[in-house]
């Protein structure tokens, strides 16, 4: 087992544990902080897999912008005033069982399918090469994504504004 | 040499299942949107590993698009949640039962 393999397994354990802690907490602020740890782990995983630009973007956008947005909303509205009631156990027990079945079947398929035993080789996608590839092959998708972000901005502004009279 | 490709797929699958669990079990709109984020993150990990597996940049490009879509989705989703909270005073999806 190489050093890289040890790093991968440690990072995978950290990601799974922090995500598992996050989805079971009651306090939403704790949830967000645990998820920030999870996304930092993902960013390091991206770096390990040779995507330094995506690692930086993951930290900036996921762990930075998106989680801070959630934190704003959680702190803006008083979430601790009401108690969250979970769905009754018998309602989500089938979901959990089917999820476990899918996980087992997926693990079996992944471990037996040819091509999945290939060891990942260390490689590095330089940000310049990544940017050139992106803007040569996918410039139209970039434009569409920028349009989508603009629409999202307008939509969020429209939904979030305070109405003078609440009559709609 | 890092690890077999299948181990990364299993990690991504576990993350995706955790996201589904979060969406289906938690009775709080904010937690449901967070579950979607967890699912997207699992998919991103699978994409980056596939980019390394086939030594091709296409997977990394897709992760960039996933990031952008996640940002747009979160901004609109949270604006909708705040709007619904102003009208009903609750995050419980079972409380949104008025058409007016």
Interface residues (C-beta under 8 A of the other chain):
Chain A: X2 X4 X5 X8 X9 X12 X15 X16 X19 X20 X22 X23 X28 X31 X32 X35 X38 X39 X42 X45 X46 X48 X49 X50 X51 X53 X54 X57 X58 X61 X62 X65 X66 X69 X70 X73 X74 X76 X77 X79 X82 X84 X85 X86 X87 X92 X95 X96 X99 X102 X103 X106 X107 X110 X111 X113 X115 X116 X117 X118 X119 X120 X121 X122 X123 X125 X129 X130 X133 X134 X137 X138 X141 X145 X148 X149 X151 X152 X153 X155 X156 X159 X160
Chain B: X1 X2 X3 X4 X5 X6 X7 X8 X9 X10 X11 X13 X14 X15 X17 X18 X20 X21 X22 X24 X25 X26 X27 X28 X30 X31 X33 X34 X35 X37 X38 X41 X44 X45 X48 X49 X51 X52 X53 X55 X57 X60 X61 X63 X64 X65 X67 X68 X69 X70 X71 X72 X73 X74 X75 X76 X78 X79 X80 X81 X82 X83 X85 X90 X91 X92
